[in-house]
């Protein structure tokens, strides 16, 4: 019960002001004078879809507890949730970009984790006595981060900006998943493997932030908010190994509610 009360209080404190950004009709406002609700388009991968936070609604892993749905609900925004599990930057460009209309008021985009191979790397590193192979997998992802990633991210964010030049564009980053502990008999992440993966997340966020700046977008970095709430912490905001497997190492309901929602939601107020 204390966790539930804290979650509700945090959501209300962070997002009730968001509602003020959208001119809304009230019970006392004549219907013919009611103003149009502001629109919000959420692009990206499984983290943006809300996979891992409650029961998914469709094959894309979209959840009512993902931060786009929570922000839209409390802010009374018309949400187009285009984000889909497994999406890469190329997927967002080819399959989701058309969801962004010229009159969009807010757009968030969270993508890049699949481009650097987070899912296969995590599966690889979860195997016992596998530090060297894990390091090789991480190195492959970091090579892309240090190569073409910046140009590709900048091109995608620029394309989103071109689709809706007046919208507030917010690029969203990723949390560090590990805190040095391994609390599950189902996987084996050594301290060295956890450090490598966390370091890659930090570099990914740096690249995303730089690409956001190049196109005049904001960058919402959840790393500080998730500090102390990694997998195996006393109150984790990140799933460990769960069913379905694709939801493993994704933010849980608390991670979306207390971590992502305030971090992203504050940029709707600027």
Beta strands, then each sheet from edge to edge (+ up, - down):
strand 1: 39-44
strand 2: 78-81
strand 3: 106-110
strand 4: 168-172
strand 5: 218-220
sheet 1: 2+ 1+ 3+ 4+ 5+
end
